[in-house]
Amino acid sequence: MTEILILGATGKTGSRIVPRLRALGHTVRAASRSAATPFDWADPATWDRALSGVRAVYFVPTETLGLPERSEFVARAKAAGVRRIVQLSVRGIDPEDGGTPETEAAVRTSGLEWTVLRPCWFAQDFDAPDFFLSDVRAGTLATPAGDGREPFVDAADIADAAVAALTEDEHVSRVYDLSGPRALTFAEALALIGEATGRTLVHQYRDAAAYASDLMRAGYPADDAEAIASFMDGIGKGHDDYLSTGIQDCLGRPPRPFEDYVRETAATGVWNP
């Protein structure tokens, strides 16, 4: 079966994609800075070793990966014999003129078989140690999202879409915008988590500049912190208050509801203070 390179193999999507592919009989090369296949965006010497001999790649750029670096990686992948690349992108980045977003251009103009997945915010951000988890445990989450609504998508759905795109031909040259089945405010999402855990959880408004400073104090690089704060501010302005059909289009089934994620995650005890 196909040998497939999964970048960010320990992340929210990669850690779910790897076992799914292996269950289908594929040989998987799981790559990250701490994985058996070392991969570091800051060390291009690791790229060629990770790419050698693989036929398909799950491409997960970081928020701050520069456009020349993206182009260089895709070019190296093609030179190494990669035939298919599936990029995890971001929903809502279509340029107004209908052209190819710069962040996806290297993939979509590469001459390789390609698929782009554009998810909105993950449901799993609420139990991510590097994101909302500590605030949920503390009982108060402060963000710039205000009363804006977000149709949180389950990382399991993203993983299923990625596996399909990596292994099935009908997804080549497709862009899938991925969302959950309904949009929620952060207060509504926290209320569902609170109901499942027997706690009272509160969402408070925090302006974007202050929120970015909070992230930097927590260890985020400045560019990443500002990018995340900007996306969160966009939620507050209503930019994400719409549903997408990508899960249904790609997988032929509806996306998982946020309530299913909450019920399963609450049972693990991860949100207990």
Beta strands, then each sheet from edge to edge (+ up, - down):
strand 1: 3-7
strand 2: 27-32
strand 3: 37-38
strand 4: 56-59
strand 5: 84-88
strand 6: 113-119
strand 7: 140-143
strand 8: 149-150
strand 9: 174-178
strand 10: 184-185
strand 11: 202-205
sheet 1: 3+ 2+ 1+ 4+ 5+ 6+ 9+
sheet 2: 7+ 11+
sheet 3: 8+ 10-
end
